[in-house]
Every structure is written in structure tokens, then in C-alpha cells.
Amino acid sequence: MDAISSQGALLEVANKKATEIANSYPATTRFQLLTNDFDAYRQRLISKEDFR
């Protein structure tokens, strides 16, 4: 997870992009964060604050 690009560490770039996406929606929007973990706990909608 230490991969580097011309814009910096890829994990940091991804975090910044996710924040930009979340900020482009109204505060009442609910998000579903998709991961490789298929645990039922992860399969839910979360608030913008929880997403960040």
C-alpha cells in the first residue's frame, strides 16, 4: 500500500478523491462504500459524515 504516483501516495490520492465525491452531494445523501469484505455489517447505507 506504499505505491506512489506523480500526485503522491495512491492511498492519499484515493482518500482525497472520495472526499471530493462526497462533498459534491447534499448533506442528506446516503452512501454505500463497496469493499471486498462481504460481511452483512458492511452492506448498509451510511451518512456523509460516516463516509468521510
Backbone as CSV, one residue per row, in Angstrom:
resi,resn,N_x,N_y,N_z,CA_x,CA_y,CA_z,C_x,C_y,C_z
1,MET,0.821,-1.198,0.000,0.000,0.000,0.000,0.864,1.261,0.000
2,ASP,2.128,1.116,-0.326,3.022,2.271,-0.356,3.258,2.773,-1.772
3,ALA,2.388,2.444,-2.694,2.561,2.853,-4.084,2.507,4.376,-4.191
4,ILE,3.375,4.907,-5.009,3.486,6.355,-5.183,3.201,6.700,-6.643
5,SER,2.486,7.800,-6.850,2.259,8.309,-8.200,2.807,9.733,-8.260
6,SER,2.630,10.369,-9.380,3.101,11.754,-9.511,2.324,12.700,-8.609
7,GLN,1.147,12.254,-8.125,0.319,13.080,-7.250,0.528,12.762,-5.776
8,GLY,1.375,11.781,-5.465,1.644,11.389,-4.084,1.270,9.943,-3.854
9,ALA,1.166,9.571,-2.577,0.811,8.196,-2.217,-0.591,7.889,-2.734
10,LEU,-0.740,6.743,-3.376,-2.023,6.407,-4.007,-3.167,6.309,-3.008
11,LEU,-2.902,5.853,-1.795,-3.950,5.769,-0.784,-4.444,7.175,-0.418
12,GLU,-3.533,8.125,-0.292,-3.923,9.505,-0.004,-4.702,10.118,-1.173
13,VAL,-4.271,9.830,-2.393,-4.975,10.330,-3.584,-6.400,9.784,-3.605
14,ALA,-6.557,8.492,-3.295,-7.887,7.873,-3.274,-8.753,8.489,-2.179
15,ASN,-8.183,8.739,-1.010,-8.938,9.368,0.078,-9.407,10.762,-0.308
16,LYS,-8.548,11.534,-0.928,-8.920,12.892,-1.356,-10.030,12.848,-2.399
17,LYS,-9.934,11.920,-3.335,-10.947,11.791,-4.391,-12.293,11.382,-3.798
18,ALA,-12.286,10.443,-2.854,-13.529,10.025,-2.204,-14.172,11.195,-1.463
19,THR,-13.365,12.033,-0.822,-13.884,13.210,-0.123,-14.474,14.203,-1.121
20,GLU,-13.817,14.405,-2.249,-14.341,15.294,-3.290,-15.690,14.805,-3.797
21,ILE,-15.802,13.512,-4.009,-17.060,12.935,-4.490,-18.152,13.149,-3.459
22,ALA,-17.866,12.845,-2.196,-18.866,13.013,-1.133,-19.291,14.474,-1.005
23,ASN,-18.352,15.378,-1.135,-18.672,16.803,-1.000,-19.490,17.356,-2.159
24,SER,-19.549,16.625,-3.248,-20.320,17.099,-4.399,-21.813,16.773,-4.270
25,TYR,-22.190,16.078,-3.203,-23.595,15.712,-2.961,-24.132,16.452,-1.744
26,PRO,-25.455,16.612,-1.648,-26.049,17.261,-0.473,-25.744,16.490,0.813
27,ALA,-25.832,17.179,1.943,-25.511,16.585,3.245,-26.426,15.415,3.599
28,THR,-27.617,15.368,3.030,-28.576,14.307,3.368,-28.382,13.035,2.548
29,THR,-27.445,13.036,1.625,-27.197,11.875,0.774,-26.623,10.734,1.599
30,ARG,-27.060,9.521,1.307,-26.548,8.312,1.965,-25.648,7.582,0.962
31,PHE,-24.578,6.989,1.448,-23.592,6.328,0.599,-23.450,4.861,0.975
32,GLN,-23.054,4.054,0.006,-22.696,2.672,0.276,-21.261,2.497,-0.190
33,LEU,-20.396,2.210,0.747,-18.990,2.009,0.454,-18.783,0.539,0.106
34,LEU,-18.359,0.269,-1.109,-18.162,-1.110,-1.557,-16.724,-1.541,-1.293
35,THR,-16.584,-2.701,-0.649,-15.274,-3.251,-0.340,-15.256,-4.731,-0.727
36,ASN,-14.131,-5.364,-0.528,-14.022,-6.796,-0.773,-14.525,-7.608,0.411
37,ASP,-14.900,-6.929,1.472,-15.444,-7.584,2.658,-16.960,-7.662,2.497
38,PHE,-17.493,-8.858,2.334,-18.917,-9.019,2.073,-19.712,-9.282,3.350
39,ASP,-19.165,-8.882,4.471,-19.849,-9.020,5.748,-21.144,-8.207,5.709
40,ALA,-22.213,-8.747,6.280,-23.516,-8.074,6.256,-23.444,-6.689,6.894
41,TYR,-22.585,-6.519,7.877,-22.428,-5.220,8.533,-22.002,-4.142,7.540
42,ARG,-21.228,-4.505,6.558,-20.721,-3.538,5.575,-21.755,-3.193,4.505
43,GLN,-22.780,-3.998,4.350,-23.775,-3.805,3.299,-24.905,-2.915,3.794
44,ARG,-24.593,-1.662,4.056,-25.599,-0.725,4.554,-25.302,0.669,4.008
45,LEU,-26.277,1.522,4.082,-26.096,2.910,3.675,-25.589,3.707,4.867
46,ILE,-24.653,4.608,4.603,-24.072,5.416,5.679,-24.218,6.896,5.339
47,SER,-24.164,7.715,6.359,-24.275,9.166,6.167,-22.993,9.720,5.538
48,LYS,-23.084,10.936,5.101,-21.920,11.604,4.501,-20.770,11.708,5.503
49,GLU,-21.101,12.013,6.765,-20.079,12.120,7.809,-19.400,10.779,8.054
50,ASP,-20.182,9.700,8.113,-19.598,8.383,8.318,-18.750,7.967,7.127
51,PHE,-19.148,8.358,5.949,-18.390,8.047,4.739,-17.022,8.692,4.775
52,ARG,-16.972,9.932,5.232,-15.679,10.632,5.317,-14.835,9.997,6.375
